[in-house]
């Protein structure tokens, strides 16, 4: 019958040799304790930090999308209105409700008794920005 080595002895049964010196960790009872660090706190802190960052980025994207949709719809509304002049970049124009179609005018709302839909400035990108 084979002699069984104690559990503390690192012995390879197949090759019939000791292999403790080949291990990347201590195998003797007097060796240093292998202490596995607690990474749960690190993970939680990382998840919390990244979550806050993602929430801030999401809020920023939502605000940018709202601004984009507003600018696009107002620009479309002004370009669909009737006007018979070429607007100048940087100037303010006024949008009014007409009988059949909305129309763009240079006349200010206080000087005219029409339903005023808004005042818009044409920017350098040819987008209409509400004033």
N, C-alpha and C positions, 0 to 999 in steps of 0.2 A: 504494500500500500504506500501511496505517495505521502510524503510528509507535507502537511499544509503549513504554509508560511503565515505568520500573524498578519492581521489586517494593516498594521502600521508599516509593513515591509512592502516596498514596491518591487514586485517580482513578475516577470513575464513568463507565463507557463509554456507558451509555445517556443520561445527562443531560449528558455532556461537561463535567464540572466536578470540582473538588477537593472532597472532603467530610471531610477530616481533622478540621476544627474541630467537626464534628457528632458525632464518636465519643466515647463516655464513657471512653475510655482513650487513652494516648499511642500514636501510630502512627509516630513518627520513631525512627530508630536511636539517637538520643541521649536518648530518653525513659526514664523510670524503668522498672525491671524489674517485670513483673507477677509477684508472688510469691503463689502459691496456698498458703494455710496448710494444714498437715497436721492434718486433723481426725480422723484415725484414733485418735490417743491420747485425744482428747475422747470419741469414740464408745465406745471400749473402757471408759473410766472410767465413763461414763454407764450402759452396759449392765451392768457389774459392780455398780455401786451399786444400780440398779433391780432387778437379779436378786436381790441379797441382801435387799432390802426385800420383794420378792414372796415369797421363801422364808420370811422371818419372818412375814409376814401369813398365808401358807398354813399354817404350823405353828400359829399362833394360832387360825386357823379350825378346823383339825383338832382341837385341844385343846378348843375350845368345842363342837364337834359331839360329841366323845366324852363330855364332861360333860353335854350335853343328852340324849344317848341314855341314859346311865346314870340320870340323874334321871327321865327319862320312863319308863323300864322299871321302876325301883324304885317310882315313884309309882303306876304301873299295877298292880304286884304288890300293893301295900298296899291300894289301893282295891278290888281283886278279892277280898281276904281278907274273912272273915266277922267282923263286930263288931256289937254291939247297943248301942252308946253313941255319942254325938256327940263326936268328938275335939276337944280344945281347942287352939287355935293356940299354939304355943310349948312344948307338953308333949311328953315323950318316951314313945313306945309301943313295944311289943315284938311282933315278928311270929314266930309259931310254926307249925311243920308239924303239920297235923291229919291225921286218918285219911282224910277225904274232901277237905277244903279247908284252906287256910292260915287262921289266925285272928290277930286283933290283940288284945293284952291289955295291961293296966296292970302285971301281975305281972312282976317282973324275973326274968331267966334264972337267977340264983343261988338264987332262992326256989322254983324249979319244975323238975321233971325232964322237960322236953319239948324237942324239937329246935328250937333257937333259930335263926331265919333272919336275924335282924338287928334292931337297934333304930333307930327312926326318929322324927324330930321333924317335926311339921306346921308349916310356915312360914306367913307371912301371905299368901302367894299360893296357899295350899292345895296346895302341893307337899310330898311327903314327902322329907326329907333324911336320909340314913343318918348315924348317930352313931358 
